[in-house]
Amino acid sequence: MNIVPEPLNLASRLARDYIHRFDQVSGLYGGDFRSERSFAERAAWLDLSEDKRTPRKALVSCLRAYNKKHNNHPAVHTTLDALEQEGALVMVGGQQSGLFTGPLLVVYKAITIIQSAREAQRRLNRPVVPVFWIAGEDHDWDEVNHTYFLSPDQRLAKVKLDPKDALRTSVSYTRVDRADWDGLLNELQQQLPDSEHKGELLRLVSESVQDAPCLSDAFARLLGVMFGKYGLILLDSADPALRELEVPVFEAMIMHNEDLCRSYQAAAKEITGRGYEVQAEVAENGANLFYVHEGRRLLLFREGDVYSDRKGLVSFTRQELLDELHQHPARFSNNVLTRPIMQDSLLPVLGTILGPGEISYWAITRGAFADLGLRMPLIIPRMSFTLLDGTVHKYMDKYELTFQDVLLHLGEKRDAWLAGQDKLNLDGRFAETKVAFEALYQPLIEDIGKMQAGLLKLGETNRAKILEQMDFLLSRSKGALAQQHEAALAQWKRIELSLLPEGSPQERVYNIIEYMNRYGLNLVDRLMEIPYEGSGTHRVVFV
C-alpha cells in the first residue's frame, strides 16, 4: 500500500499545539511524547510507584478471566503473563463499545496501541504490553448504537441497533435480545454491497453477536478476532470483577473529592486563560462520579458533605457513599475526568493513546493526578488515516483534485468544473438579458406611473415577477446542464462520500466492515503493516 502524509487539521488548537508545539503547552501535560528522556523518566517513576497501583496478580487474574471469555488467543495469554511480571509497562487506549467496532478510528486506535507498545519495548528494552480499555461503563447509547456504510446505490446508509428499554444505564448493562441482533444482521446484509468477501464477513459478524447479551461483548469479540493474534489485552471498564479491584481508588476519589474538584476548576481556568477552549464540562461542585440507581446512571454532585444527583433521586453523606461503595461497588463508575486517574491506578501506564479531542480534555486532569499521588502518563497521538481506493483516486486525477482540495474546496471546485461545461454561458447571458430588460422596462414604468399613481406600483410588481421568472428559468437551465453531466457529477459525489462523508473525516464515519467487504478479511493485518508513526501526522493510504 502506498502511504502519503496529508494534513488533516480538524483538532482543537490545544490538541494541535500539543502535537506540533509541545513547549507551548507543556505545563498542562506530563512529559514530551517525542522525548527519549520522557520515556525513561516515566518508566523509572513507574518502577518506584508500584505500590500506588492495584496489585498485578489480582489485576491480571481479572483480565485473564475476561479475555478468556471474549479474546481467548494464545498471544493474549502471553502478554498477560508478561504484564504479571514486575517491571512490565503498558500502552493503553480506549473507546466506547461501538456497533461492529464503531467508526474506523477505533481500529486505528487499536493499531496505534499495539505498534506504540512494540516501539516503546524496543526503545526501553523491557516488556511493554498493549491494552485496549473498553469504556463499557458509558451510558450514551445513542452515540454507539449505529454505524455507517456506503450502500450499493452510493449513499450514506445508517445501520442502527435499538434496545428494548430506554434507561440511561451503562452500555455493558444494556441488554440486547437475539431478535434485535437478527434484525440488525438482516439490515447489514441488505446494506453491504455484494462482494467475494461478503459471505465470510457476515459469518464473522454473526459469530461475534451470537448469544451476546450486550453491545460491549460483541464489540470485544470482534476486536479479539482482529487483534488477539497481536496480543492486545481487552479490558471492560464495566466488568464487575474489575470494579471490585477499583474500590480503593473510588474511596480515594471520594475522600479527596474537594481537592480533585479544585484541581479541575484551576486547570479549566488556566486553559481558558491561555486562550484555549475547555473540551469537557467542569461542573462546579461536580463529584465527577456516577452512581447507578434503579438502572439509571446518575452523575453525582457534592454540596458540603452531601452527594446527590441533579434531580434529587439519590442523596448520601460522604460516609454513606463510602459504605455504599463497599457494599455495591458495581453501582459506581467514572466520568470523563476521573477515568484517566482510574486507568493510572490500575495499570502501569507508560503512555496512553488519545485522539485529538481526548488530548484536549486530558489537559484538565494533570493536577488531579497529583492529588492522588500519581503523575500524568505520556500522551501518544492516535494514528490517523484516510483509505483511498483506486476508483476514487482515478476520479480525483480526472478532475485534478488534491486531497486538500477535497477537504477544503470540493464544493467550489465542483461548481467551477460544472460552470466550465456551460457552453451557452447561462449566467452571463441571463445577467445581460436582465440588464437589458430593466434598461427598457424601468423608463416605461416611470412614464406610465405619471399617468396614474397606482400604475407605478403595479409596474414595479410586474417587473419583479418577470425578473423572478428569469431566475427560475436560469435555475431550470442549470438543472438541465447538471442532468447532461449526471454521470460526471456522480463521480464527484463518490469522491465526497468516500473521503469526507457529511463533511466529516472518513475515519469518524465509516465502519471497518465496509472496507473488509471490499478488500478482504485480512485488511486489518495489512493496516498493521503500515510503519508506526507517533507524531500525529495524518496519512492517506492507497488501497
C-alpha positions as CSV (number, residue, x, y, z in Angstrom):
1,M,0.0,0.0,0.0
2,N,1.2,3.4,-0.9
3,I,1.1,5.8,2.0
4,V,1.3,9.6,1.8
5,P,1.3,12.2,4.7
6,E,-1.5,14.7,4.3
7,P,-2.5,17.3,6.9
8,L,-6.0,16.9,8.4
9,N,-6.3,19.9,10.8
10,L,-9.7,19.3,12.4
11,A,-8.4,19.1,16.0
12,S,-8.8,21.9,18.5
13,R,-6.0,24.5,18.8
14,L,-4.9,23.0,22.1
15,A,-4.5,19.5,20.6
16,R,-2.7,20.9,17.6
17,D,-0.3,22.8,19.9
18,Y,0.3,19.6,21.9
19,I,1.2,17.7,18.8
20,H,3.2,20.3,17.0
21,R,4.3,22.9,19.6
22,F,4.6,20.9,22.9
23,D,6.8,23.6,24.6
24,Q,3.8,26.0,24.5
25,V,1.5,23.6,26.4
26,S,3.9,21.5,28.5
27,G,2.6,23.0,31.7
28,L,-0.8,21.3,31.0
29,Y,0.6,17.8,30.4
30,G,3.2,15.3,31.5
31,G,6.3,14.5,29.6
32,D,7.0,15.2,25.9
33,F,5.9,12.2,23.9
34,R,8.7,12.8,21.4
35,S,11.5,12.8,24.0
36,E,13.6,9.7,24.8
37,R,14.2,11.2,28.2
38,S,10.5,11.5,28.9
39,F,10.0,7.7,28.2
40,A,12.9,6.9,30.5
41,E,11.7,9.1,33.3
42,R,8.2,7.8,33.1
43,A,9.4,4.2,33.2
44,A,11.7,5.0,36.2
45,W,8.8,6.6,38.1
46,L,6.5,3.6,37.4
47,D,9.2,1.3,38.9
48,L,9.3,3.4,42.1
49,S,5.5,3.7,42.4
50,E,4.4,0.0,42.1
51,D,2.7,0.2,45.5
52,K,0.4,3.0,44.2
53,R,-1.4,0.7,41.9
54,T,-3.7,-2.4,42.1
55,P,-1.5,-5.5,42.7
56,R,-0.5,-7.0,39.4
57,K,-1.5,-10.6,40.2
58,A,-5.0,-9.6,41.1
59,L,-5.4,-7.4,38.1
60,V,-4.0,-9.9,35.7
61,S,-6.3,-12.6,37.2
62,C,-9.3,-10.4,36.5
63,L,-8.1,-9.6,32.9
64,R,-7.3,-13.2,32.2
65,A,-10.8,-14.3,33.1
66,Y,-12.3,-11.5,30.9
67,N,-10.1,-12.2,27.9
68,K,-10.5,-16.0,28.2
69,K,-14.2,-15.3,27.7
70,H,-14.0,-12.8,24.8
71,N,-10.5,-12.7,23.5
72,N,-9.0,-16.2,24.1
73,H,-5.9,-16.1,21.9
74,P,-2.6,-17.7,22.9
75,A,-0.8,-14.4,22.1
76,V,-3.1,-12.6,24.6
77,H,-2.2,-15.0,27.4
78,T,1.4,-14.5,26.6
79,T,1.1,-10.7,27.0
80,L,-0.9,-11.3,30.2
81,D,1.9,-13.4,31.5
82,A,4.3,-10.6,30.7
83,L,2.1,-8.0,32.4
84,E,2.0,-10.1,35.6
85,Q,5.8,-9.7,35.9
86,E,7.1,-6.7,37.9
87,G,8.6,-4.2,35.6
88,A,6.3,-4.7,32.6
89,L,4.7,-1.5,31.4
90,V,1.5,-0.7,29.4
91,M,0.5,1.3,26.4
92,V,-3.3,1.8,26.7
93,G,-6.0,3.5,24.8
94,G,-9.8,3.1,24.8
95,Q,-13.1,3.8,23.3
96,Q,-16.8,3.3,23.9
97,S,-18.2,0.0,22.7
98,G,-19.3,0.6,19.2
99,L,-21.5,-1.3,16.8
100,F,-19.3,-3.6,14.7
101,T,-16.4,-1.8,16.4
102,G,-17.8,1.6,15.5
103,P,-16.0,4.1,13.3
104,L,-12.7,3.3,11.6
105,L,-10.8,5.4,14.2
106,V,-11.4,2.7,16.8
107,V,-9.5,0.2,14.7
108,Y,-6.7,2.8,14.1
109,K,-6.5,3.3,17.9
110,A,-6.0,-0.4,18.5
111,I,-3.3,-0.5,15.8
112,T,-1.6,2.5,17.4
113,I,-1.7,0.9,20.9
114,I,-0.1,-2.3,19.6
115,Q,2.5,-0.6,17.5
116,S,3.4,2.0,20.1
117,A,3.9,-0.8,22.6
118,R,6.3,-2.5,20.3
119,E,8.2,0.7,19.7
120,A,8.4,1.5,23.4
121,Q,9.6,-2.0,24.2
122,R,12.3,-1.6,21.6
123,R,13.2,1.8,22.9
124,L,13.3,0.8,26.6
125,N,14.5,-2.8,26.2
126,R,11.8,-4.0,28.6
127,P,8.3,-5.5,28.3
128,V,5.6,-3.1,27.2
129,V,2.2,-4.7,26.5
130,P,-0.9,-3.3,24.7
131,V,-4.2,-2.8,26.5
132,F,-7.5,-1.7,25.0
133,W,-9.8,-0.1,27.5
134,I,-13.4,-0.7,26.5
135,A,-15.5,2.1,28.1
136,G,-18.5,-0.1,28.7
137,E,-19.5,2.0,31.7
138,D,-20.5,4.9,29.4
139,H,-24.2,5.4,29.0
140,D,-24.6,7.4,25.8
141,W,-26.4,4.7,23.9
142,D,-27.3,7.0,21.0
143,E,-23.6,7.6,20.3
144,V,-22.7,3.9,20.0
145,N,-25.8,2.1,18.7
146,H,-25.2,2.8,15.0
147,T,-22.7,2.9,12.3
148,Y,-22.4,3.9,8.6
149,F,-21.8,2.1,5.3
150,L,-21.7,3.2,1.7
151,S,-24.7,1.5,0.2
152,P,-24.9,-0.3,-3.2
153,D,-26.7,2.8,-4.6
154,Q,-23.9,5.1,-3.4
155,R,-25.5,6.8,-0.5
156,L,-24.6,7.0,3.2
157,A,-26.5,4.2,4.9
158,K,-27.1,4.1,8.6
159,V,-27.4,0.7,10.4
160,K,-28.8,1.1,14.0
161,L,-29.5,-1.1,17.0
162,D,-32.3,-0.2,19.3
163,P,-32.6,-1.7,22.8
164,K,-35.8,-2.7,24.4
165,D,-35.6,-0.1,27.2
166,A,-34.5,3.5,27.2
167,L,-32.8,3.6,30.6
168,R,-29.7,5.7,30.8
169,T,-27.5,2.9,32.0
170,S,-24.1,1.7,31.0
171,V,-23.7,0.2,27.5
172,S,-22.4,-3.0,29.1
173,Y,-25.5,-3.3,31.1
174,T,-27.9,-2.6,28.3
175,R,-29.5,-5.9,27.2
176,V,-29.7,-6.8,23.6
177,D,-32.0,-9.7,22.6
178,R,-31.4,-12.3,19.9
179,A,-34.2,-10.9,17.9
180,D,-32.6,-7.5,17.9
181,W,-29.3,-9.0,16.7
182,D,-31.1,-10.9,13.9
183,G,-32.8,-7.8,12.7
184,L,-29.5,-6.0,12.7
185,L,-27.8,-8.7,10.7
186,N,-30.5,-8.7,8.1
187,E,-30.1,-5.0,7.7
188,L,-26.4,-5.3,7.4
189,Q,-26.8,-8.0,4.7
190,Q,-29.0,-5.6,2.7
191,Q,-26.7,-2.6,3.1
192,L,-23.4,-4.2,2.3
193,P,-22.8,-4.4,-1.5
194,D,-22.2,-7.9,-2.8
195,S,-18.6,-9.0,-2.9
196,E,-16.5,-12.1,-2.8
197,H,-15.9,-11.5,0.9
198,K,-19.4,-10.7,1.9
199,G,-20.5,-14.2,3.0
200,E,-17.5,-14.9,5.1
201,L,-17.7,-11.4,6.6
202,L,-21.3,-11.8,7.6
203,R,-20.5,-15.1,9.2
204,L,-17.7,-13.5,11.2
205,V,-20.1,-10.7,12.4
206,S,-22.8,-13.2,13.2
207,E,-20.5,-15.2,15.4
208,S,-19.5,-12.0,17.3
209,V,-23.1,-11.3,18.3
210,Q,-24.1,-15.0,18.9
211,D,-25.6,-15.1,22.4
212,A,-24.0,-11.7,23.2
213,P,-26.1,-10.1,26.0
214,C,-24.9,-6.6,25.3
215,L,-23.1,-4.5,22.7
216,S,-19.8,-4.5,24.7
217,D,-19.5,-8.2,24.5
218,A,-20.0,-8.2,20.7
219,F,-17.5,-5.3,20.4
220,A,-14.9,-7.2,22.4
221,R,-15.3,-10.4,20.4
222,L,-14.7,-8.5,17.1
223,L,-11.7,-6.7,18.5
224,G,-10.4,-10.1,19.7
225,V,-10.8,-11.6,16.2
226,M,-8.9,-8.7,14.6
227,F,-6.2,-8.1,17.2
228,G,-6.0,-11.1,19.5
229,K,-3.2,-12.5,17.4
230,Y,-1.2,-9.4,18.2
231,G,-1.5,-9.9,21.9
232,L,-3.9,-7.0,22.5
233,I,-5.4,-7.3,26.0
234,L,-9.0,-6.2,26.4
235,L,-10.5,-4.6,29.5
236,D,-14.1,-3.6,30.0
237,S,-14.4,-0.8,32.5
238,A,-17.9,-2.1,33.5
239,D,-16.6,-5.6,34.4
240,P,-18.0,-6.3,37.9
241,A,-14.8,-8.2,38.8
242,L,-12.7,-5.2,37.8
243,R,-14.9,-2.9,39.8
244,E,-14.1,-4.9,43.0
245,L,-10.5,-4.1,42.5
246,E,-11.3,-0.4,41.9
247,V,-12.9,0.1,45.3
248,P,-9.7,1.6,47.0
249,V,-9.4,4.1,44.1
250,F,-13.1,5.2,44.3
251,E,-12.6,5.5,48.0
252,A,-9.6,7.8,47.5
253,M,-11.6,9.8,44.9
254,I,-14.4,10.3,47.5
255,M,-12.0,11.2,50.3
256,H,-10.2,13.7,48.1
257,N,-13.2,14.9,46.2
258,E,-12.8,18.6,47.2
259,D,-9.1,18.6,46.1
260,L,-10.0,17.0,42.8
261,C,-12.7,19.5,42.1
262,R,-10.4,22.4,42.9
263,S,-7.8,20.9,40.6
264,Y,-10.2,20.5,37.7
265,Q,-11.5,24.1,38.2
266,A,-8.0,25.5,38.3
267,A,-7.0,23.6,35.2
268,A,-10.0,24.8,33.3
269,K,-9.3,28.4,34.3
270,E,-5.7,28.1,33.2
271,I,-6.7,26.6,29.8
272,T,-9.1,29.4,29.1
273,G,-6.5,31.9,30.4
274,R,-4.2,30.7,27.7
275,G,-6.8,31.3,25.1
276,Y,-7.9,27.7,24.5
277,E,-11.4,26.2,24.8
278,V,-12.1,23.7,27.6
279,Q,-13.1,20.5,25.9
280,A,-15.1,18.8,28.8
281,E,-17.6,20.2,31.2
282,V,-16.0,21.1,34.6
283,A,-19.1,21.5,36.8
284,E,-18.9,23.5,40.0
285,N,-19.1,21.0,42.9
286,G,-19.0,18.1,40.5
287,A,-18.1,14.9,42.2
288,N,-17.1,13.5,38.7
289,L,-18.5,10.1,39.7
290,F,-21.6,8.2,38.5
291,Y,-23.9,6.1,40.6
292,V,-26.4,3.6,39.2
293,H,-29.8,3.9,40.8
294,E,-32.7,1.6,39.6
295,G,-30.9,1.0,36.4
296,R,-30.2,4.7,35.7
297,R,-26.6,6.1,35.7
298,L,-26.7,9.3,37.6
299,L,-23.9,11.9,37.8
300,L,-23.2,13.0,41.3
301,F,-22.6,16.5,42.7
302,R,-21.3,17.5,46.1
303,E,-22.6,20.2,48.4
304,G,-20.5,20.2,51.5
305,D,-20.6,16.6,52.8
306,V,-23.7,15.5,50.8
307,Y,-23.5,13.8,47.4
308,S,-26.6,13.8,45.2
309,D,-27.8,13.9,41.6
310,R,-29.3,17.0,40.0
311,K,-32.9,15.6,40.3
312,G,-32.5,14.5,43.9
313,L,-33.2,10.8,43.2
314,V,-30.3,9.8,45.5
315,S,-28.5,11.6,48.3
316,F,-25.7,10.3,50.5
317,T,-23.4,11.8,53.1
318,R,-19.7,11.1,52.5
319,Q,-19.8,8.2,54.9
320,E,-23.0,6.8,53.5
321,L,-21.4,6.9,50.0
322,L,-18.3,5.1,51.2
323,D,-20.5,2.4,52.8
324,E,-22.5,2.1,49.6
325,L,-19.2,1.7,47.7
326,H,-18.0,-1.2,49.8
327,Q,-21.4,-2.9,49.7
328,H,-22.2,-2.3,46.0
329,P,-19.1,-1.4,44.0
330,A,-20.7,-2.2,40.7
331,R,-23.0,0.8,41.2
332,F,-20.1,3.2,40.9
333,S,-18.3,4.4,37.7
334,N,-16.1,7.2,36.5
335,N,-16.8,10.2,34.3
336,V,-14.5,11.6,31.6
337,L,-12.3,13.4,34.2
338,T,-11.8,10.6,36.7
339,R,-11.4,7.8,34.2
340,P,-7.7,8.8,33.5
341,I,-7.0,8.5,37.2
342,M,-8.6,5.1,37.4
343,Q,-6.7,3.9,34.4
344,D,-3.4,5.0,36.0
345,S,-4.3,3.5,39.4
346,L,-5.0,0.1,37.8
347,L,-2.2,-0.2,35.2
348,P,1.5,0.7,35.0
349,V,0.7,3.2,32.1
350,L,3.8,4.2,30.2
351,G,1.7,6.0,27.6
352,T,-2.0,6.5,26.7
353,I,-3.1,6.7,23.1
354,L,-5.5,9.5,22.5
355,G,-7.4,11.2,19.7
356,P,-7.4,15.0,19.2
357,G,-10.5,15.6,21.4
358,E,-9.2,13.4,24.2
359,I,-5.8,15.2,24.1
360,S,-7.7,18.4,24.7
361,Y,-9.7,17.4,27.7
362,W,-6.9,15.5,29.3
363,A,-5.3,18.9,29.9
364,I,-7.9,19.3,32.7
365,T,-6.6,16.3,34.7
366,R,-2.9,16.9,35.4
367,G,-3.4,18.4,38.9
368,A,-5.9,15.7,39.7
369,F,-3.2,13.0,39.2
370,A,-1.1,14.8,41.7
371,D,-3.9,14.9,44.2
372,L,-3.9,11.1,44.4
373,G,-0.1,10.8,44.4
374,L,0.1,10.0,40.7
375,R,1.7,11.5,37.6
376,M,0.1,12.0,34.2
377,P,1.4,9.4,31.7
378,L,2.8,10.2,28.3
379,I,0.1,11.0,25.8
380,I,0.7,9.5,22.4
381,P,-1.4,10.8,19.4
382,R,-3.5,8.2,17.8
383,M,-2.5,7.4,14.2
384,S,-5.0,8.8,11.7
385,F,-5.7,7.5,8.1
386,T,-7.9,8.0,5.1
387,L,-8.3,5.0,2.9
388,L,-8.3,5.9,-0.8
389,D,-9.4,3.3,-3.3
390,G,-8.3,3.1,-6.9
391,T,-11.6,4.3,-8.4
392,V,-11.8,7.4,-6.3
393,H,-8.1,8.2,-6.9
394,K,-8.8,7.9,-10.7
395,Y,-11.7,10.3,-10.3
396,M,-9.5,12.8,-8.4
397,D,-6.9,12.6,-11.1
398,K,-9.6,13.1,-13.8
399,Y,-10.7,16.4,-12.2
400,E,-7.3,17.4,-11.0
401,L,-8.2,17.3,-7.3
402,T,-5.7,17.0,-4.5
403,F,-6.6,15.6,-1.1
404,Q,-6.6,19.1,0.3
405,D,-9.0,20.2,-2.4
406,V,-11.4,17.6,-1.3
407,L,-11.1,18.6,2.4
408,L,-11.3,22.3,1.9
409,H,-12.7,23.3,-1.5
410,L,-14.6,20.4,-3.0
411,G,-17.9,22.3,-3.5
412,E,-16.2,25.2,-5.1
413,K,-14.2,23.0,-7.3
414,R,-17.2,21.1,-8.4
415,D,-19.2,24.2,-9.2
416,A,-16.3,25.7,-11.1
417,W,-16.0,22.5,-13.2
418,L,-19.7,22.4,-14.0
419,A,-19.6,26.1,-14.9
420,G,-16.8,25.2,-17.3
421,Q,-19.1,22.8,-19.1
422,D,-21.6,25.6,-19.8
423,K,-21.1,26.3,-23.4
424,L,-24.1,28.6,-23.5
425,N,-22.7,30.9,-20.8
426,L,-26.0,30.8,-18.9
427,D,-25.1,33.0,-16.1
428,G,-23.6,35.7,-18.3
429,R,-26.4,35.7,-20.9
430,F,-29.2,35.7,-18.3
431,A,-27.4,38.6,-16.5
432,E,-27.1,40.6,-19.7
433,T,-30.7,39.9,-20.6
434,K,-31.9,41.1,-17.1
435,V,-29.8,44.3,-17.5
436,A,-31.2,45.0,-21.0
437,F,-34.8,44.2,-19.8
438,E,-34.5,46.7,-16.9
439,A,-33.0,49.3,-19.1
440,L,-36.0,49.1,-21.4
441,Y,-38.7,48.4,-18.8
442,Q,-37.8,50.9,-16.0
443,P,-38.3,54.1,-18.1
444,L,-41.7,52.7,-19.3
445,I,-42.8,52.0,-15.7
446,E,-41.9,55.5,-14.6
447,D,-43.7,57.1,-17.6
448,I,-47.0,55.2,-17.0
449,G,-46.7,56.0,-13.3
450,K,-47.1,59.6,-14.3
451,M,-50.4,58.8,-15.8
452,Q,-51.8,57.2,-12.7
453,A,-50.1,56.6,-9.3
454,G,-51.4,53.0,-9.0
455,L,-49.7,52.1,-12.3
456,L,-46.3,52.7,-10.9
457,K,-46.7,50.2,-8.1
458,L,-48.3,47.7,-10.5
459,G,-45.4,48.1,-12.9
460,E,-42.8,47.6,-10.1
461,T,-44.6,44.4,-9.1
462,N,-44.8,43.2,-12.7
463,R,-41.0,43.9,-13.2
464,A,-40.1,41.9,-10.1
465,K,-42.2,39.0,-11.2
466,I,-40.6,39.0,-14.7
467,L,-37.1,39.0,-13.1
468,E,-38.2,36.2,-10.7
469,Q,-39.3,34.1,-13.7
470,M,-35.9,34.8,-15.4
471,D,-34.2,33.5,-12.3
472,F,-36.5,30.4,-12.3
473,L,-35.6,29.7,-15.9
474,L,-31.9,30.1,-15.2
475,S,-32.3,27.6,-12.3
476,R,-34.1,25.1,-14.6
477,S,-31.5,25.6,-17.3
478,K,-28.7,24.9,-14.8
479,G,-30.6,21.8,-13.7
480,A,-30.7,20.6,-17.3
481,L,-27.0,21.3,-17.5
482,A,-26.4,19.1,-14.4
483,Q,-28.6,16.4,-15.9
484,Q,-26.4,16.4,-19.1
485,H,-23.4,15.7,-16.8
486,E,-25.1,13.5,-14.3
487,A,-22.5,10.7,-14.7
488,A,-19.7,13.1,-14.0
489,L,-21.4,14.7,-11.0
490,A,-22.0,11.2,-9.6
491,Q,-18.2,10.7,-9.7
492,W,-17.8,14.0,-7.8
493,K,-20.3,12.7,-5.2
494,R,-18.4,9.4,-4.9
495,I,-15.3,11.4,-4.1
496,E,-17.1,13.3,-1.4
497,L,-18.9,10.3,0.1
498,S,-15.6,8.3,0.2
499,L,-13.3,10.9,1.7
500,L,-15.5,13.4,3.5
501,P,-19.0,12.0,4.2
502,E,-21.3,14.6,5.5
503,G,-18.4,16.9,6.0
504,S,-16.6,14.6,8.5
505,P,-13.3,12.7,8.1
506,Q,-13.8,9.2,6.8
507,E,-12.4,7.7,9.9
508,R,-15.1,9.2,12.1
509,V,-18.0,7.9,10.0
510,Y,-17.4,4.6,8.2
511,N,-17.0,1.1,9.7
512,I,-14.1,-1.3,9.1
513,I,-16.7,-3.8,7.8
514,E,-17.3,-1.6,4.9
515,Y,-13.7,-1.9,3.8
516,M,-13.2,-5.5,4.7
517,N,-16.1,-6.3,2.4
518,R,-14.2,-4.6,-0.4
519,Y,-10.6,-5.6,0.2
520,G,-10.8,-8.8,2.2
521,L,-10.8,-10.0,5.8
522,N,-7.1,-9.6,6.0
523,L,-7.4,-5.8,5.7
524,V,-6.6,-5.2,9.4
525,D,-3.5,-7.3,9.0
526,R,-2.4,-5.2,6.0
527,L,-3.0,-2.0,8.0
528,M,-0.9,-3.4,10.8
529,E,2.0,-3.5,8.4
530,I,1.9,0.3,8.0
531,P,5.0,1.8,9.6
532,Y,4.4,3.2,13.1
533,E,4.3,7.0,13.2
534,G,3.9,8.6,16.6
535,S,3.9,12.2,15.6
536,G,0.1,12.6,15.0
537,T,0.6,13.1,11.2
538,H,-2.5,12.1,9.2
539,R,-1.8,9.8,6.3
540,V,-3.6,8.8,3.1
541,V,-3.4,5.0,2.4
542,F,-3.9,3.9,-1.2
543,V,-5.7,0.5,-1.1
